[in-house]
Amino acid sequence: MIILTHIVIALASLVCASYAFFRPSKKVIRASYALISATFASGTYLIVSTRTHLLESCVMGLAFIGSTLVATVVAERKLAYEKSRVK
C-alpha cells in the first residue's frame, strides 16, 4: 500500500513542479515543496522497511527529487523576478 502512495505522491510532485515551472505562484511552489518532502519521506520509509538495493533505489529517487527540486527553485526565481519587475 505504501508503494502505491509513494508513486501517487511522486507523480503529483512531478505535475506540481511542472505547473509551477510554467505558471509560478506562491501557493503552487509551496505545494511542490511539500510534495517533494513527502516523496523523500515515503521513499526513505520504503528503503528502511523493505531493505531493497539501496544504491539503485537511492540513485533513481535522488535523481527524481533533484529534477523536481530544480524545476521548483527555477519557478521560485521566476516568480521573484516577475514580482520585482512589477514594482
C-alpha positions in Angstrom: 0.0 0.0 0.0 2.8 2.4 0.8 4.4 1.8 -2.6 1.2 2.9 -4.3 1.0 6.0 -2.1 4.7 6.8 -2.9 4.0 6.5 -6.6 1.0 8.8 -6.4 2.9 11.4 -4.4 5.8 11.3 -6.8 3.6 11.8 -9.8 1.7 14.6 -8.1 5.1 16.1 -7.3 6.1 16.0 -10.9 2.9 17.5 -12.1 3.0 20.3 -9.5 6.7 21.1 -10.2 5.9 21.3 -13.9 2.9 23.5 -13.3 5.0 25.7 -11.0 7.7 26.0 -13.7 5.3 27.3 -16.3 2.9 29.2 -14.1 4.7 30.1 -10.9 2.7 31.2 -7.9 3.5 31.1 -4.2 0.8 28.6 -3.4 1.9 26.1 -6.1 5.5 26.4 -5.1 4.7 25.7 -1.5 2.7 22.7 -2.6 5.6 21.5 -4.8 8.0 21.7 -1.8 5.5 19.8 0.4 5.1 17.0 -2.2 8.9 16.8 -2.7 9.3 16.3 1.1 6.5 13.7 1.1 8.2 11.9 -1.8 11.5 11.9 0.1 9.9 10.7 3.3 7.9 7.9 1.7 10.9 6.8 -0.3 13.0 6.7 2.9 10.4 4.7 4.6 10.3 2.2 1.7 14.1 1.8 1.7 14.2 1.2 5.5 11.2 -1.1 5.7 11.8 -3.3 2.7 15.6 -3.4 2.8 15.9 -3.2 -1.0 19.0 -2.5 -3.0 20.0 0.8 -1.5 22.2 2.1 -4.3 19.7 1.6 -7.2 16.8 3.0 -5.3 18.6 6.0 -3.9 20.2 7.0 -7.2 16.8 6.9 -9.0 15.0 8.6 -6.2 17.5 11.3 -5.7 17.6 12.0 -9.5 13.8 12.3 -9.5 13.8 14.6 -6.4 16.7 16.6 -7.8 14.9 17.3 -11.1 11.6 18.3 -9.4 13.5 20.4 -6.9 15.4 22.2 -9.7 12.1 22.9 -11.5 10.6 24.3 -8.3 13.6 26.5 -7.5 13.6 27.9 -11.0 9.9 28.6 -10.7 10.5 30.4 -7.4 13.2 32.6 -9.0 10.9 33.3 -12.0 8.2 34.4 -9.6 10.6 36.6 -7.7 11.8 38.2 -10.9 8.2 38.8 -12.1 7.4 40.5 -8.8 10.5 42.7 -8.9 9.6 43.8 -12.4 6.1 44.8 -11.5 7.2 47.3 -8.8 
